[in-house]
């Protein structure tokens, strides 16, 4: 028992501060990607089909205030599961609302997802530079949804911004890092890497690729991993700009090559020292999945249908 306590103390002693993971959520076309564009000083939105985000984008940003990992979720009605997943892997949620619009269904849904995940929320009121902007109307609508901002004596931080012009963005980042300080985010880097698959896809030239958000440990090239019901070896790691990396640390989103099949979003990613152990776990999981599928599609006879009806 004493040895276990000592081991635990050592592990906690190895924990170092890590960058916050911030998810930007909100209704479609309220300025999530434009805000990210300004923070990264790049053009993400211009590459989107019809200007609408189709998947969760993960970006590691070095701001003047420190490192932050941003996840950009789609605001479209069809992407409920993606917003829920974004809320589950994050430390903090920025809910962005256009000052010339109102609190829309996807905005309300994003707030609900963040509340369900127990994640702090910061409200960003965007487009304050447009002629018909009415931030007070947004605060009133939020108050009706039981979201009282600090200006109105509530607990939620809010900031008026213009994502296009960059107005108020520095203040918003200050509030993000202030909230992150309160959370005291730490992770152990001196251990086997663990993470969660945020996104996955099949690339024509590279094969199966997964974007994994590292939660603890340091991931290196050639590490053996188990992810869902498959195991493999990290063939290569890239950041969001497709630049090769030699290692990844906690809160880093990295694109990983080395999967046989496209993993499911939300699968846990774990590094193992022993390849045989990794293979055994992956095989067992695959077998359990096959058995579950088999049970789902069991053959039903006419007699059984008759009994069910009766």
C-alpha positions as CSV (number, residue, x, y, z in Angstrom):
1,X,0.0,0.0,0.0
2,X,2.9,2.4,0.9
3,X,4.5,1.7,-2.5
4,X,1.2,2.5,-4.2
5,X,0.9,5.8,-2.3
6,X,4.5,6.7,-3.2
7,X,3.9,5.9,-6.8
8,X,0.8,8.1,-6.8
9,X,2.7,11.0,-5.2
10,X,5.5,10.6,-7.8
11,X,3.0,10.7,-10.6
12,X,1.3,13.8,-9.2
13,X,4.7,15.4,-8.7
14,X,5.5,14.9,-12.4
15,X,2.4,16.8,-13.4
16,X,3.2,20.1,-15.3
17,X,0.8,22.9,-16.4
18,X,-0.7,22.2,-19.9
19,X,-2.4,24.6,-22.4
20,X,-6.2,24.8,-22.1
21,X,-8.4,23.1,-24.8
22,X,-11.0,25.6,-25.9
23,X,-14.0,24.6,-28.1
24,X,-15.6,27.4,-30.1
25,X,-19.4,26.7,-30.6
26,X,-22.4,28.5,-31.8
27,X,-25.0,28.8,-34.6
28,X,-24.0,28.5,-38.2
29,X,-22.5,31.7,-39.7
30,X,-22.2,33.5,-36.3
31,X,-18.4,33.8,-36.8
32,X,-16.7,30.8,-35.1
33,X,-14.2,30.2,-37.9
34,X,-13.7,34.0,-38.5
35,X,-12.7,34.3,-34.8
36,X,-10.2,31.5,-35.2
37,X,-8.9,33.0,-38.4
38,X,-8.1,36.2,-36.6
39,X,-6.5,34.4,-33.6
40,X,-4.3,32.3,-36.0
41,X,-3.9,35.1,-38.5
42,X,-4.7,32.7,-41.3
43,X,-7.7,32.0,-43.6
44,X,-9.5,28.8,-42.5
45,X,-12.9,30.0,-43.5
46,X,-11.9,30.6,-47.1
47,X,-11.1,26.9,-47.6
48,X,-14.5,25.8,-46.3
49,X,-17.2,24.5,-48.6
50,X,-19.7,27.4,-48.9
51,X,-18.1,29.0,-45.8
52,X,-19.6,26.3,-43.5
53,X,-17.4,24.1,-41.3
54,X,-18.0,20.5,-42.1
55,X,-15.9,18.8,-39.4
56,X,-14.2,19.5,-36.1
57,X,-11.0,21.5,-36.8
58,X,-8.2,21.3,-34.2
59,X,-5.6,24.0,-34.0
60,X,-2.6,24.6,-31.7
61,X,-2.1,28.4,-31.3
62,X,0.8,30.3,-29.8
63,X,-0.9,33.5,-28.6
64,X,0.8,36.5,-26.9
65,X,-0.9,35.2,-23.8
66,X,0.3,31.6,-23.9
67,X,-0.4,28.4,-25.8
68,X,-4.1,27.4,-26.4
69,X,-5.6,24.5,-28.3
70,X,-8.7,25.5,-30.2
71,X,-11.4,23.1,-31.5
72,X,-13.8,24.5,-34.1
73,X,-17.2,22.7,-34.2
74,X,-19.8,23.0,-37.0
75,X,-22.9,25.1,-36.2
76,X,-25.1,23.3,-38.7
77,X,-28.2,21.5,-37.4
78,X,-27.0,18.1,-38.7
79,X,-23.9,18.0,-36.5
80,X,-25.4,17.5,-33.0
81,X,-23.1,14.6,-32.2
82,X,-20.0,16.6,-33.2
83,X,-20.9,19.4,-30.8
84,X,-21.5,16.9,-28.0
85,X,-18.1,15.3,-28.7
86,X,-16.4,18.8,-28.8
87,X,-17.9,19.6,-25.3
88,X,-16.7,16.3,-23.9
89,X,-13.0,16.6,-24.8
90,X,-12.6,20.3,-23.9
91,X,-11.7,22.3,-20.8
92,X,-13.6,25.5,-21.7
93,X,-16.3,26.5,-24.3
94,X,-16.6,29.8,-26.1
95,X,-20.2,30.2,-27.2
96,X,-20.3,32.8,-30.0
97,X,-23.5,34.7,-30.8
98,X,-23.9,37.3,-33.5
99,X,-25.1,40.7,-32.1
100,X,-27.3,41.3,-35.2
101,X,-29.1,37.9,-34.7
102,X,-30.5,36.1,-31.6
103,X,-29.9,33.1,-29.4
104,X,-30.6,30.4,-32.0
105,X,-31.4,26.6,-31.5
106,X,-27.8,25.5,-32.2
107,X,-26.6,28.2,-29.7
108,X,-28.9,26.8,-27.0
109,X,-27.8,23.3,-27.9
110,X,-24.1,24.2,-27.6
111,X,-24.8,25.7,-24.1
112,X,-26.7,22.6,-23.1
113,X,-23.8,20.3,-24.3
114,X,-21.3,22.4,-22.3
115,X,-23.5,22.3,-19.2
116,X,-24.0,18.5,-19.5
117,X,-20.2,18.1,-19.7
118,X,-19.7,20.4,-16.7
119,X,-17.4,22.8,-18.7
120,X,-17.1,26.5,-18.0
121,X,-18.7,28.8,-20.6
122,X,-17.6,32.1,-21.9
123,X,-20.0,34.1,-24.1
124,X,-18.6,36.0,-27.1
125,X,-21.0,38.5,-28.6
126,X,-19.7,38.9,-32.2
127,X,-20.4,41.3,-35.1
128,X,-20.7,44.4,-32.8
129,X,-19.3,46.5,-35.7
130,X,-22.4,45.9,-37.9
131,X,-25.0,48.7,-38.0
132,X,-27.9,46.7,-36.6
133,X,-25.9,45.1,-33.7
134,X,-27.8,44.9,-30.4
135,X,-25.7,43.2,-27.7
136,X,-28.2,44.1,-25.0
137,X,-30.9,42.1,-26.8
138,X,-28.5,39.0,-26.8
139,X,-27.9,39.4,-23.0
140,X,-31.7,39.6,-22.5
141,X,-32.2,36.5,-24.6
142,X,-29.5,34.7,-22.6
143,X,-31.1,35.8,-19.3
144,X,-34.3,34.2,-20.4
145,X,-32.4,30.9,-20.9
146,X,-31.0,31.2,-17.3
147,X,-27.5,32.3,-18.6
148,X,-26.8,35.5,-16.6
149,X,-23.6,37.2,-17.8
150,X,-21.3,39.0,-15.3
151,X,-22.5,42.5,-16.6
152,X,-25.9,41.5,-15.4
153,X,-24.7,40.1,-12.0
154,X,-24.4,36.5,-13.2
155,X,-21.5,34.0,-13.2
156,X,-20.8,33.8,-16.9
157,X,-18.0,35.9,-18.4
158,X,-18.9,37.7,-21.7
159,X,-17.0,39.8,-24.2
160,X,-18.2,41.9,-27.1
161,X,-16.0,41.2,-30.1
162,X,-15.7,41.8,-33.9
163,X,-14.0,38.7,-35.3
164,X,-13.4,40.4,-38.7
165,X,-11.8,43.5,-37.3
166,X,-10.2,41.9,-34.2
167,X,-11.9,44.2,-31.8
168,X,-12.1,42.7,-28.2
169,X,-10.4,39.5,-29.2
170,X,-7.4,40.1,-26.9
171,X,-9.7,40.7,-24.0
172,X,-11.6,37.5,-24.8
173,X,-8.3,35.5,-24.8
174,X,-7.4,37.1,-21.4
175,X,-10.7,35.9,-20.1
176,X,-10.0,32.4,-21.5
177,X,-6.6,32.2,-19.8
178,X,-8.1,33.6,-16.5
179,X,-10.7,30.8,-16.6
180,X,-8.0,28.3,-17.4
181,X,-5.9,29.5,-14.4
182,X,-8.8,28.8,-12.1
183,X,-9.0,25.3,-13.5
184,X,-5.3,24.6,-12.7
185,X,-4.9,22.4,-15.8
186,X,-2.0,19.9,-15.3
187,X,-0.9,16.7,-17.0
188,X,2.0,14.2,-16.6
189,X,4.3,14.2,-19.6
190,X,6.6,11.4,-18.3
191,X,4.2,8.5,-19.0
192,X,2.7,6.5,-21.9
193,X,0.6,8.8,-24.1
194,X,-3.2,8.7,-23.9
195,X,-5.7,10.7,-25.9
196,X,-9.1,10.7,-27.7
197,X,-9.9,10.6,-31.4
198,X,-11.6,13.8,-32.3
199,X,-11.9,13.3,-36.1
200,X,-10.9,10.5,-38.6
201,X,-10.9,10.2,-42.3
202,X,-9.5,8.2,-45.2
203,X,-6.9,10.0,-47.3
204,X,-6.3,8.9,-50.9
205,X,-2.5,9.0,-50.6
206,X,-1.9,8.4,-46.9
207,X,-4.7,6.0,-45.9
208,X,-6.5,6.1,-42.5
209,X,-5.7,9.3,-40.6
210,X,-7.1,10.3,-37.1
211,X,-6.8,13.6,-35.3
212,X,-6.0,12.7,-31.7
213,X,-6.1,15.1,-28.8
214,X,-3.4,14.0,-26.4
215,X,-4.6,14.1,-22.7
216,X,-1.4,12.9,-21.0
217,X,2.0,11.6,-21.7
218,X,4.3,12.3,-24.6
219,X,3.6,10.6,-28.0
220,X,6.6,9.7,-30.1
221,X,7.0,8.3,-33.6
222,X,7.1,4.4,-33.7
223,X,5.0,4.2,-30.4
224,X,2.8,1.1,-30.3
225,X,-0.9,2.0,-29.7
226,X,-4.3,0.6,-29.2
227,X,-7.3,2.6,-30.5
228,X,-10.8,1.0,-30.3
229,X,-10.5,-2.5,-31.7
230,X,-7.2,-2.1,-33.6
231,X,-3.6,-1.7,-32.7
232,X,-0.7,-0.3,-34.7
233,X,2.5,1.8,-34.7
234,X,2.7,5.6,-35.1
235,X,4.2,5.9,-38.6
236,X,4.1,9.7,-38.7
237,X,2.6,12.6,-36.8
238,X,1.5,16.0,-38.3
239,X,0.1,19.2,-37.0
240,X,-2.9,20.9,-38.6
241,X,-0.7,22.5,-41.2
242,X,0.6,19.0,-42.2
243,X,4.1,19.7,-40.9
244,X,5.8,16.5,-39.5
245,X,6.3,16.3,-35.7
246,X,8.7,14.1,-33.8
247,X,6.7,14.2,-30.5
248,X,3.4,15.5,-29.1
249,X,2.6,16.7,-25.6
250,X,-0.6,17.0,-23.5
251,X,-3.3,19.2,-25.1
252,X,-1.7,18.9,-28.6
253,X,-4.0,17.9,-31.4
254,X,-2.0,15.7,-33.8
255,X,-2.9,13.9,-37.1
256,X,-1.6,10.3,-36.7
257,X,-0.8,7.8,-39.5
258,X,-0.5,4.1,-38.7
259,X,-4.1,2.9,-38.6
260,X,-5.3,-0.2,-40.6
261,X,-8.9,1.1,-40.6
262,X,-10.4,4.5,-40.0
263,X,-11.0,4.7,-36.2
264,X,-14.3,5.9,-34.8
265,X,-14.5,9.5,-33.4
266,X,-14.5,9.3,-29.6
267,X,-12.4,6.2,-29.4
268,X,-9.7,6.2,-26.7
269,X,-6.1,6.1,-27.9
270,X,-3.5,4.5,-25.6
271,X,0.2,3.8,-26.0
272,X,1.6,0.4,-24.9
273,X,5.2,-0.7,-24.4
274,X,4.5,-4.4,-25.2
275,X,3.3,-5.1,-28.7
276,X,1.9,-8.5,-27.7
277,X,-0.2,-7.0,-25.0
278,X,-1.5,-4.3,-27.4
279,X,-2.4,-7.0,-30.0
280,X,-4.2,-9.1,-27.3
281,X,-6.4,-6.2,-26.1
282,X,-7.2,-5.1,-29.7
283,X,-8.1,-8.7,-30.7
284,X,-10.4,-9.1,-27.6
285,X,-12.2,-5.8,-28.3
286,X,-12.7,-6.8,-32.0
287,X,-14.1,-10.2,-30.9
288,X,-16.5,-8.5,-28.5
289,X,-17.7,-6.1,-31.2
290,X,-18.2,-9.0,-33.6
291,X,-20.3,-10.9,-31.0
292,X,-22.4,-7.7,-30.4
293,X,-23.0,-7.3,-34.1
294,X,-23.9,-11.0,-34.4
295,X,-26.4,-10.7,-31.6
296,X,-28.0,-7.6,-33.3
297,X,-28.6,-9.4,-36.5
298,X,-29.7,-12.8,-35.2
299,X,-32.0,-14.7,-37.5
300,X,-35.7,-14.5,-36.4
301,X,-38.1,-17.3,-37.3
302,X,-41.8,-16.8,-38.1
303,X,-42.7,-18.6,-34.9
304,X,-40.8,-16.0,-32.9
305,X,-42.5,-13.1,-34.7
306,X,-45.9,-14.7,-34.0
307,X,-45.0,-15.0,-30.3
308,X,-43.8,-11.3,-30.2
309,X,-47.1,-10.2,-31.8
310,X,-49.2,-12.2,-29.5
